[in-house]
Amino acid sequence: MGKNSVQELSKPDREALKAIYRLTRAGDEAHTGALAEGLGVSPGTVTGLLKRLSDRGYVDYRPYHGVGLTRRGRAAAVAAIRRHRIVERFLSDLLGYAWNEADRLARTFEHDLPQEVEDRLYEVLDRPSACPHGFPIPEREAAELPDLPQLYDLEPGQVATVAVPGSVQPDVAEFLDGLGLHPGARVEVRDKQPFDGPIVLRVAGEDRVLGSKVARDVYVTDVQDRSA
């Protein structure tokens, strides 16, 4: 996939490719209803968008069944996510926006940037490895993003770094922040109750209890065993 073909994608195209990528990480096809809800548009609008992307070779679309990304589409989706995370870093590091504001603001102008501006931002920011939410920024031309475990996947004795997606509701983000579970925080799992019970975490020297539902909204990187 060449640089010029990615630059030809519109804002709706890129947002759709990002949404399809996230919905199909487990290998299943994405469905029109889920895409419409995620993008905040009507099913009819999504159908037209998918037909256009299919004609251009970015998606495999079967009406009434679902949609998946072609190899070209996956590369374009990862490139769009990379740009989003770089712009978030710019908003956070250089303009002082909070991590939970960067996601919303980045989407308002990231699609209008020339590729050379994205590249310059990346260099000016000293080639950051992660966005303000804690998720990795992939290398240029990467074909995939790494799969990150959820916080609830960890077992007692494991230590990891917190990553919080922008899709988390504001009240949940505020709750997590009050527990010290902000992006970049280092946590240790102290205990985990069976049958979807709560998880006990050591955060900044204090034990915190988190329910399984919210713990599945949080992701982690750099997982290690305490004994390692």
C-alpha positions, 0 to 999 in steps of 0.5 A: 500500500503506497503512501499516496493511496492512504492520503486519498482516504477521507475522514469517514473512510479512516474512521470506518477502517479504524472501527472495523479493525477494532471490531475484527481483532478477534477474527470475526467479521464486523456487522453494519449495526455495530459499525453504525453505532460506533461511528454515530451514523445511520446503517444506510450511511455505513452501507454506502461507505462500505461499498465505496471501500470495497470497490477500492479494495480496502474491505471484503463486504458481503451485504447482510453478513458482515465486513472484514479488512483486506490486507490493504485495508488492515495496513491503512487502518493501522496507519490511521491508528498510528496517526491518531496516537501521534496527534494525541501525543502532540496534544498532550505533550506540547499543548498540555491537554489531559490524556482523556481529552486528547482522543476527542480532540485528535479526531477533529483534525488528524485526517487533514494533516499531510503525511510529512506533518505526521512524520515531523510531529513524530520526530519533534516528539522524540519518536514516542513509543506510546500514546497518552492512553498508554497504547503502543504507537506502531512503526511506520508501515506496520501491518498489525497492532500488538494484542494487549491483555486486559487488566483482569487477565493478570494473575497474582504476582504479576506487575504491569503498566496501565493503558486506558482506552479513550472509549472508557466513559468519563465517569469510569475514567474519573473513578480509575484516576481516583484509584491511581489507575491512570495511563502509565501507572505501574500496578501489581496484582495482589489477589484475584477472587474466583468466579469473576470476583474483584481483583486487588491491586497494589498502586503507588504503595496502596491496595485498591479493589477493582470489580471485574467489569471495570478491570476488563475496560483497562488494558496493560503493557509490559507484563512481568512476574514480580519474581522476575 
